[in-house]
């Protein structure tokens, strides 16, 4: 059994914590407001941007997972989350003489600036043009320069329970894709985010960097078209670039290094992942319908 702190225990952190608890580990979830944490996780109220709240971390920690998310889509918000927060937790761990075996940090493929459909991997250059990627790269460097062993996982676009915006857009006819050269997207299901982090913790000597994406960098129009078929709605509309085509870059991320560690994806592509989400939404809709019938019957 290991003592584990999940710093910034939000959606991904909570999914990870529940897996770790099932495996018998003792887990603390650090966040500003702990009311939403699963009851199996020990709450630790703190603000990563406020050093004073980190002065008495749980003792005897073995691993730390830094899974914080920015609370604002701004440079200042990302600096607080991925630079100040990382600096503060490292300072607290060092000052408390914690013998951390490894810190894991969830970064983003947004640190890559490639935009012409290039393949990228862990050795590809990182020259982010957006503040989000710049700040995440700063956080990565802080960790890798720290006295603690660290592993960075650059996650692709996360989807899964509670992240159904694309499904809604396709269903309502709001999704559009850019005509012209292929526009690639890279994804990972929420369940695989937690699975990857759990798996890497079990390795004797994980490396310092992995790309956390599924097996298939998929063209945007392919994903949209597949969803439209499953939902039995009209195909998404083709849009001009000015209407919103290329917001998330255009690159193809390789997961070879991660797969070589032995990790097996629960959802190897968007098809399996979105199929599960659609089935869950259908079950929820059916349940709501049955509940309505029960109310009318009574």
C-alpha positions as MATLAB code, in Angstrom:
seq = 'XXXXXXXXXXXXXXXXXXXXXXXXXXXXXXXXXXXXXXXXXXXXXXXXXXXXXXXXXXXXXXXXXXXXXXXXXXXXXXXXXXXXXXXXXXXXXXXXXXXXXXXXXXXXXXXXXXXXXXXXXXXXXXXXXXXXXXXXXXXXXXXXXXXXXXXXXXXXXXXXXXXXXXXXXXXXXXXXXXXXXXXXXXXXXXXXXXXXXXXXXXXXXXXXXXXXXXXXXXXXXXXXXXXXXXXXXXXXXXXXXXXXXXXXXXXXXXXXXXXXXXXXXXXXXXXXXXXXXXXXXXXXXXXXXXXXXXXXXX';
ca = [
       0.000    0.000    0.000;
       1.251    3.471   -0.886;
       0.366    6.879    0.525;
      -0.712    9.058   -2.393;
      -1.625   12.736   -2.716;
      -3.620   13.925   -5.711;
      -2.994   17.643   -5.981;
      -5.807   19.380   -7.805;
      -8.222   16.468   -7.417;
     -10.892   17.350   -9.957;
     -12.532   15.159  -12.593;
      -9.436   13.224  -13.691;
      -7.979   13.182  -10.188;
     -11.175   11.746   -8.726;
     -11.325    8.993  -11.361;
      -7.688    8.178  -10.603;
      -8.261    8.227   -6.845;
     -11.079    5.714   -7.053;
      -8.884    3.325   -9.045;
      -6.062    3.695   -6.544;
      -8.399    3.044   -3.633;
      -9.646   -0.141   -5.278;
      -6.003   -1.235   -5.514;
      -5.661   -0.752   -1.741;
      -3.760    2.531   -1.593;
      -4.366    5.364    0.854;
      -5.357    8.459   -1.113;
      -5.767   12.121   -0.220;
      -7.547   14.486   -2.595;
      -6.254   18.060   -2.400;
      -8.582   20.797   -3.572;
     -10.024   24.099   -2.363;
     -13.512   22.692   -1.859;
     -13.670   18.996   -1.029;
     -17.434   18.520   -0.803;
     -17.560   16.886   -4.244;
     -14.884   14.271   -3.587;
     -15.866   10.584   -3.592;
     -16.403    9.426   -0.015;
     -13.610    6.848   -0.330;
     -10.998    9.621   -0.715;
      -9.559   11.441    2.267;
     -10.077   15.189    1.744;
      -7.278   17.706    2.128;
      -8.443   21.315    1.912;
      -5.802   23.562    0.342;
      -5.186   25.996   -2.493;
      -2.148   25.199   -4.627;
      -1.722   28.915   -5.356;
      -1.555   29.759   -1.629;
       1.642   28.353   -0.057;
       0.368   28.771    3.508;
      -2.312   26.138    2.924;
       0.316   23.535    2.017;
       2.350   23.710    5.211;
       1.044   20.452    6.697;
       0.704   17.940    3.893;
      -0.150   14.327    4.808;
       3.010   12.709    6.189;
       4.874    9.817    4.623;
       3.766   10.383    1.062;
       5.073    7.965   -1.550;
       3.584    9.444   -4.734;
       2.072   12.735   -5.814;
      -0.151   13.181   -8.861;
      -0.501   16.789  -10.004;
      -3.775   16.865  -11.931;
      -4.827   20.466  -11.389;
      -6.802   22.422  -13.968;
      -6.861   26.154  -14.529;
      -9.886   27.945  -13.104;
      -9.700   30.606  -15.827;
      -8.978   30.513  -19.561;
      -6.327   33.206  -19.246;
      -2.574   33.466  -18.962;
      -2.922   34.420  -15.307;
      -5.139   31.408  -14.625;
      -2.731   29.014  -16.298;
       0.228   30.575  -14.498;
      -1.467   30.026  -11.124;
      -2.360   26.430  -11.936;
       0.734   25.170  -13.748;
       3.592   27.379  -12.577;
       2.800   28.843   -9.155;
       0.981   25.706   -8.043;
       3.791   23.398   -9.124;
       6.398   25.621   -7.467;
       4.397   25.740   -4.231;
       3.820   22.001   -3.951;
       7.491   21.272   -4.685;
       8.565   23.779   -2.028;
       6.168   22.274    0.508;
       7.303   18.709   -0.171;
      10.969   19.692    0.118;
      10.513   21.744    3.296;
       8.624   18.876    4.923;
      11.341   16.431    3.843;
       8.931   14.132    2.108;
      10.641   11.125    0.535;
       8.576   11.151   -2.638;
       9.243    8.201   -4.930;
       7.805   10.005   -7.972;
       5.611   12.936   -8.967;
       3.317   12.555  -11.978;
       2.149   15.661  -13.836;
      -0.710   15.822  -16.341;
       0.348   18.221  -19.070;
      -1.067   18.647  -22.564;
      -0.225   18.024  -26.208;
      -0.853   21.769  -26.494;
       2.865   22.261  -25.818;
       3.427   21.293  -29.470;
       3.016   23.959  -32.137;
       3.034   21.664  -35.184;
       0.058   22.541  -37.378;
       0.445   20.828  -40.754;
      -0.570   17.291  -39.781;
       2.945   16.284  -38.703;
       3.541   13.246  -36.514;
       4.870   14.184  -33.082;
       6.261   12.132  -30.225;
       8.209   12.689  -27.017;
      11.291   13.855  -28.962;
       9.484   16.422  -31.114;
      10.292   20.108  -30.497;
       7.968   22.068  -28.222;
       7.426   25.678  -29.245;
       3.919   26.517  -28.017;
       2.362   29.663  -29.464;
      -0.539   29.891  -26.988;
      -0.209   30.890  -23.330;
      -1.723   27.582  -22.191;
       1.057   25.526  -23.745;
       3.718   28.002  -22.606;
       2.615   27.775  -18.974;
       2.291   23.987  -19.022;
       5.792   23.703  -20.417;
       7.033   25.928  -17.576;
       5.391   23.580  -15.082;
       7.023   20.574  -16.749;
      10.450   22.160  -16.456;
       9.960   23.021  -12.801;
       9.189   19.386  -12.057;
      12.010   17.953  -14.120;
      14.473   20.347  -12.464;
      13.246   19.476   -8.964;
      14.981   17.039   -6.586;
      12.094   14.574   -6.965;
      11.798   11.955   -9.730;
       9.090   13.150  -12.102;
       7.054   11.830  -15.006;
       5.124   14.074  -17.390;
       2.066   12.762  -19.256;
       1.005   15.021  -22.135;
      -2.676   14.277  -22.570;
      -4.678   14.765  -25.738;
      -8.251   16.056  -25.762;
     -10.096   14.408  -22.877;
     -13.630   13.153  -23.356;
     -15.967   10.877  -21.450;
     -18.668   11.180  -18.778;
     -19.681   14.798  -18.313;
     -17.757   15.898  -21.417;
     -20.478   15.540  -24.032;
     -20.333   18.937  -25.751;
     -19.348   17.459  -29.130;
     -22.162   14.911  -29.005;
     -24.638   17.690  -28.255;
     -23.289   19.864  -31.077;
     -23.566   17.055  -33.623;
     -27.057   16.112  -32.454;
     -28.273   19.710  -32.653;
     -26.651   20.416  -36.008;
     -24.176   22.913  -34.543;
     -20.986   21.000  -35.388;
     -19.069   22.210  -38.435;
     -15.785   21.103  -39.887;
     -13.315   22.790  -42.181;
     -13.144   21.763  -45.789;
      -9.727   21.248  -47.370;
      -6.632   19.435  -46.062;
      -7.048   16.931  -43.244;
      -7.425   18.443  -39.775;
      -6.287   15.900  -37.184;
      -7.432   15.615  -33.587;
      -5.955   13.568  -30.742;
      -8.039   12.173  -27.907;
      -8.018   10.083  -24.759;
     -11.003    8.866  -22.767;
     -11.301    9.903  -19.126;
     -11.099    6.264  -18.052;
      -7.806    5.823  -19.913;
      -6.395    9.003  -18.363;
      -6.831    7.405  -14.955;
      -5.713    4.018  -16.273;
      -2.487    5.381  -17.757;
      -1.527    7.168  -14.538;
      -2.263    4.083  -12.425;
      -0.252    1.918  -14.791;
       2.782    4.207  -14.840;
       2.866    4.253  -11.049;
       3.328    0.478  -11.043;
       6.462    0.633  -13.215;
       9.789    0.305  -11.424;
      11.418    3.045  -13.491;
       8.971    4.989  -15.658;
      10.547    7.476  -18.018;
      10.199   11.214  -17.652;
       7.793   11.820  -20.535;
       4.902   10.050  -22.284;
       2.229   11.101  -24.737;
      -1.200   10.180  -23.372;
      -3.348    9.701  -26.484;
      -5.275    6.789  -27.945;
      -4.244    4.785  -31.002;
      -5.892    6.885  -33.693;
      -5.235   10.537  -34.482;
      -8.535   11.079  -36.272;
      -9.596   13.620  -38.843;
     -12.133   16.032  -37.448;
     -14.622   15.348  -40.240;
     -14.291   11.583  -39.666;
     -15.203   11.925  -35.992;
     -18.084   14.293  -36.699;
     -19.416   12.131  -39.512;
     -19.240    8.952  -37.419;
     -21.129   10.608  -34.565;
     -23.785   11.871  -36.967;
     -24.287    8.330  -38.286;
     -24.622    6.905  -34.779;
     -27.070    9.636  -33.780;
     -28.975    9.288  -37.069;
     -28.818   13.008  -37.784;
     -27.708   15.032  -40.799;
     -23.957   15.145  -41.509;
     -22.153   18.152  -40.032;
     -21.926   21.224  -42.209;
     -18.728   22.153  -44.001;
     -17.460   25.522  -42.810;
     -14.954   28.038  -44.036;
     -11.788   28.498  -41.994;
     -13.097   31.840  -40.726;
     -16.104   30.079  -39.199;
     -13.987   28.092  -36.823;
     -12.005   25.313  -38.375;
      -8.563   25.037  -36.806;
      -8.673   25.950  -33.118;
      -6.737   23.061  -31.642;
      -3.723   22.780  -33.899;
      -3.221   20.039  -36.456;
      -0.845   17.242  -35.543;
      -0.797   13.478  -35.125;
       0.461   12.246  -31.762;
       2.137    8.855  -31.389;
       1.480    6.761  -28.275;
       4.112    4.121  -29.096;
       6.250    4.833  -26.047;
       3.276    4.478  -23.706;
       2.030    1.287  -25.378;
       5.519   -0.200  -25.127;
       5.222   -0.019  -21.320;
       2.428   -2.582  -21.524;
      -0.570   -0.313  -21.080;
      -3.720   -1.626  -22.796;
      -6.298    0.996  -23.707;
      -9.871    0.490  -22.584;
     -10.941    2.753  -25.451;
      -8.321    2.464  -28.218;
     -10.057    4.967  -30.506;
     -12.847    7.526  -30.514;
     -15.264    4.890  -31.858;
     -15.147    2.671  -28.774;
     -15.092    5.655  -26.445;
     -17.977    7.571  -27.970;
     -19.973    4.362  -28.438;
     -19.787    3.872  -24.673;
     -20.836    7.472  -24.065;
     -23.770    7.213  -26.460;
     -24.915    3.998  -24.795;
     -24.719    5.648  -21.388;
     -26.684    8.684  -22.559;
     -29.315    6.416  -24.111;
     -29.631    4.468  -20.856;
     -30.019    7.699  -18.901;
     -32.684    8.941  -21.307;
     -34.527    5.622  -21.063;
     -34.341    5.737  -17.270;
     -35.698    9.281  -17.223;
     -38.535    8.221  -19.514;
     -39.420    5.281  -17.285;
     -39.384    7.541  -14.250;
     -41.814    9.905  -15.985;
     -44.126    6.997  -16.784;
     -43.979    5.838  -13.177;
     -44.929    9.314  -11.963;
     -47.882    9.474  -14.334;
     -49.011    6.035  -13.310;
     -49.059    7.018   -9.653;
];
